[in-house]
């Protein structure tokens, strides 16, 4: 699955490089707009790859699980050219500090990430990563007192 996403990134990367040559008759504004759109798509795809990568390090804090706590955390993650985690900040918190800290811990354990595409790198890459904590549904249909 990870290889498929890397291949998509490589294809998008090649397309970015060839877009300017194919659009030489267009105005500079339309070329720049198209480059920005492609770069946004590439960034979104890379963020999805990182989310999948982080999911391999997913865990549910034991106390939160026992208490039935669920929540969503949105992180802002900065990654350097080699895929190393520079920093991770919480943009949107869950109701529970334990889940917020768990999301940060997952990202730290997942680092280093796959190397970002060169086209996305200037000084560093900042992406948003959603982390969702959901407990499995319990089937009580066969329960009879």
C-alpha positions in Angstrom: 0.0 0.0 0.0 2.8 2.4 0.9 4.6 1.7 -2.4 1.5 2.6 -4.3 1.4 6.0 -2.6 5.1 6.6 -3.3 4.5 5.8 -6.9 1.7 8.3 -7.0 3.9 11.0 -5.5 6.6 10.3 -8.1 4.1 10.6 -10.9 2.8 13.8 -9.6 6.3 15.1 -9.2 7.1 14.3 -12.8 3.9 16.0 -13.9 4.9 19.2 -12.0 8.2 19.2 -13.7 6.7 18.8 -17.2 3.7 21.2 -16.7 5.7 24.3 -17.4 7.1 22.9 -20.7 3.7 21.8 -21.9 2.0 25.1 -21.1 4.6 27.4 -22.7 1.9 29.1 -24.8 -0.3 29.9 -21.8 0.0 33.0 -19.8 2.3 33.0 -16.8 -0.6 33.5 -14.4 -2.4 30.3 -15.6 0.8 28.3 -15.4 1.5 29.6 -11.9 -2.1 28.8 -10.8 -1.8 25.3 -12.2 1.5 24.8 -10.5 0.0 25.8 -7.2 -3.0 23.5 -7.6 -0.7 20.5 -8.5 1.5 21.4 -5.5 -1.5 21.4 -3.2 -2.6 18.0 -4.6 0.9 16.7 -4.0 0.9 18.1 -0.4 -2.5 16.5 0.3 -1.3 13.1 -1.1 1.9 13.3 1.0 -0.2 14.1 4.1 -2.4 11.1 3.4 0.7 8.9 3.1 2.0 10.3 6.5 -1.4 9.5 8.0 -1.2 5.9 6.8 2.3 5.7 8.1 1.3 7.0 11.5 -1.5 4.5 11.7 1.1 1.7 12.0 2.0 3.3 15.3 -1.6 3.8 16.5 -2.4 3.0 20.1 -5.3 3.8 22.4 -4.3 5.2 25.8 -5.3 2.5 28.3 -7.0 4.8 30.8 -9.0 6.5 28.0 -10.1 3.1 26.7 -11.3 2.0 30.2 -13.2 5.2 30.7 -14.7 5.1 27.2 -13.2 8.3 26.1 -13.2 9.1 22.4 -12.2 12.2 20.4 -10.5 13.7 17.4 -7.2 15.7 17.4 -5.9 17.7 14.5 -2.2 18.1 14.4 0.1 20.5 12.5 3.3 18.6 11.8 6.5 20.0 10.4 8.8 17.7 8.6 12.3 18.4 7.3 13.8 17.4 3.9 14.8 13.9 5.2 11.4 13.1 6.7 12.4 13.8 10.3 9.8 15.3 12.6 10.7 18.9 13.4 7.7 19.6 15.6 4.1 18.7 16.1 1.5 21.1 17.5 -2.2 20.6 18.3 -4.5 22.7 16.1 -7.7 21.2 17.4 -7.9 19.4 20.7 -10.2 16.6 21.8 -12.0 17.0 25.2 -9.3 14.8 26.8 -5.7 15.8 27.5 -4.8 12.1 27.5 -6.0 11.7 23.9 -4.2 14.9 22.8 -0.9 13.7 24.3 -1.5 10.3 22.7 -1.8 11.8 19.3 1.5 13.7 19.7 3.2 10.5 21.0 2.0 8.6 17.9 3.5 11.1 15.5 6.8 11.1 17.5 7.0 7.3 17.4 6.3 7.3 13.6 9.2 9.6 12.8 11.1 9.6 10.5 8.5 9.7 7.8 8.9 8.9 4.1 11.1 11.6 2.5 8.9 14.4 1.1 8.9 15.2 -2.6 11.5 17.8 -3.5 8.8 20.1 -5.0 7.2 20.6 -1.6 10.4 21.5 0.2 11.5 25.1 0.7 12.5 25.5 4.4 10.4 22.7 5.7 7.0 21.1 5.1 4.0 21.7 7.3 1.0 19.4 7.0 -2.1 18.7 8.9 -2.7 15.3 10.3 -6.1 14.2 11.8 -6.0 11.6 14.5 -9.2 9.9 15.5 -9.7 7.9 18.7 -12.8 5.6 18.4 -13.6 2.6 20.5 -15.2 -0.4 18.7 -18.9 -0.8 19.0 -20.0 -3.4 21.6 -22.7 -5.8 20.5 -25.2 -6.2 23.3 -27.9 -7.9 21.2 -27.2 -11.3 22.7 -27.2 -10.0 26.3 -30.2 -11.1 28.4 -30.4 -10.4 32.1 
